[in-house]
Amino acid sequence: MNIPECTEIAVVGGGPAGLTAAIESGRAGCRTVVLDAGITPGGQLTKQIHKFFGSRTQGAGRRGLDIAADLAEEAEANGAVIRTDSTVQAADQSGRLEVLNGARSHGGSPEKMQLEHIRAKRVVLATGAEENAIAFSGWTRPGVMGAGAVQTMVNIHRVLPGRKVLMVGAGNVGLIVTYQLLQAGANVRCVVEAACDIGGYGVHAAKVRRSGVPILTSHTVQEAHGDSRGVRTATLVRLDKKWEPVPGTEKTIDVDLICIAAGLRPNIQLSSIMGCRLVHSTDLGGWLPVHDCSLMTTRSSVYVAGDASGVEEATAAMEEGRLAGVSAAESLGRLSEVRASGRRRRIQKRLAQLRGGPLGESIRGAKHQIQRAQSI
Ligand SMILES: Cc1cc2nc3c(=O)[nH]c(=O)nc-3n(C[C@H](O)[C@H](O)[C@H](O)COP(=O)(O)OP(=O)(O)OC[C@H]3O[C@@H](n4cnc5c(N)ncnc54)[C@H](O)[C@@H]3O)c2cc1C
């Protein structure tokens, strides 16, 4: 019989949210293990070669990959064990996790993979987000890829998946990946955006435009043409206010890569199978687990943090991770109520600053509503 190894806190996901959760729970003296499916801890940060904005507390002015390395080091210095190439592929409501080890390191060789069970008193789900796809004629052809996959190929594996690129989506991800493709030597023909406004920060859009790449708002991709070897051309079309194609505005351009950056949604696979109640929030990317202001879900032993609790940015993910780590440690009696509340107040103040101003208004409102749903 496979007797599960027991730990106090299992953090699933070693991105900024998971690592900061582990820093806080480790600091409070909890036996903490971080399980991450990737080869290197850091989640999305490991692909981010650009410098971050925001405040110094969350690493502003530094590159994502450097922030990731520092967080991992700090988590280990606080006693957390970080296990990479460890995918939690199933979980039950009692905190028993089924972990598949070695699926990536050995090229998927079944003999080298190992299945293991871990039992945790508390689980922090910091599993990040998944990319949205969009369907159009020819969207399954080779050469139509998500922005996350393109970013992994370019920034981690140093492989350019195409030379003539159409970027679909002008949110921050679309704009940043456009710029990184240009830096890697690709010719980005244009960025199309279905909405009538650019969703990403003005500073990113300005950089893309300064590089000579047009951003066409109220436009989308209608068809990817090519064959089984890949995309050859793409047809673009203008959209009216109802996002309906305007006949006669079609234009075909030469491309061999269509990169889709159509937004992210919280990764809720584990929270749903662990029985956490879910709620839908358009402002936070879709379905997500209901949680209170300490990030506890409707299962009292399960906490959630980062993009898995609603898509925001790495800066917010770092603060939410800390909040979840402090709350989970308190629930195990490793932090007194007074100390935990003091820490939570400081973290919540920083989160409020990150979500401040008109840009953060929809996030603030959505989080508030979800926290109210927890108390119903
Ligand atoms: C192109 C791009 C540019 C960005 N630029 C910025 C920026 O400039 N500033 C900023 O603040 N934010 C930026 N972001 C957003 C930021 O990267 C994310 O908001 C942040 O990484 C979310 O952190 P997280 O820890 O919640 O999730 P992630 O970083 O996605 O980490 C989740 C981790 O969970 C692991 N995982 C998932 N499921 C399992 C499982 N079942 N078992 C084990 N492990 C699992 C994954 O392997 C991953 O390592 C950018 C994002 C992108 C895509």
The ligand as an ORCA input file, in Angstrom:
! r2SCAN-3c Opt
* xyz 0 1
  C       3.700     37.760    -21.331
  C       3.382     38.086    -19.901
  C       3.928     39.240    -19.350
  C       3.628     39.590    -18.026
  N       4.208     40.699    -17.507
  C       3.940     41.065    -16.224
  C       4.543     42.230    -15.632
  O       5.292     42.959    -16.283
  N       4.245     42.521    -14.350
  C       3.412     41.731    -13.612
  O       3.170     42.030    -12.427
  N       2.837     40.626    -14.142
  C       3.067     40.269    -15.421
  N       2.478     39.162    -15.978
  C       1.497     38.389    -15.181
  C       2.158     37.401    -14.231
  O       3.120     36.639    -14.892
  C       1.120     36.493    -13.586
  O       0.047     37.269    -13.107
  C       1.750     35.753    -12.402
  O       2.821     34.954    -12.862
  C       0.727     34.888    -11.669
  O       1.384     34.205    -10.653
  P       0.851     32.812    -10.103
  O       1.840     32.360     -9.102
  O      -0.550     32.957     -9.695
  O       0.831     31.843    -11.367
  P       1.991     31.337    -12.348
  O       3.129     32.272    -12.415
  O       1.306     30.992    -13.615
  O       2.477     29.996    -11.624
  C       1.649     28.873    -11.544
  C       2.522     27.664    -11.374
  O       1.680     26.563    -11.048
  C       2.188     25.410    -11.691
  N       1.081     24.441    -11.767
  C      -0.132     24.595    -12.334
  N      -0.884     23.494    -12.159
  C      -0.120     22.619    -11.450
  C      -0.337     21.303    -10.948
  N      -1.500     20.657    -11.133
  N       0.668     20.686    -10.276
  C       1.844     21.342    -10.066
  N       2.103     22.583    -10.514
  C       1.129     23.218    -11.191
  C       2.685     25.914    -13.035
  O       3.657     25.028    -13.562
  C       3.270     27.273    -12.653
  O       4.643     27.163    -12.357
  C       2.742     38.766    -17.266
  C       2.216     37.591    -17.815
  C       2.519     37.242    -19.116
  C       1.939     35.960    -19.695
*
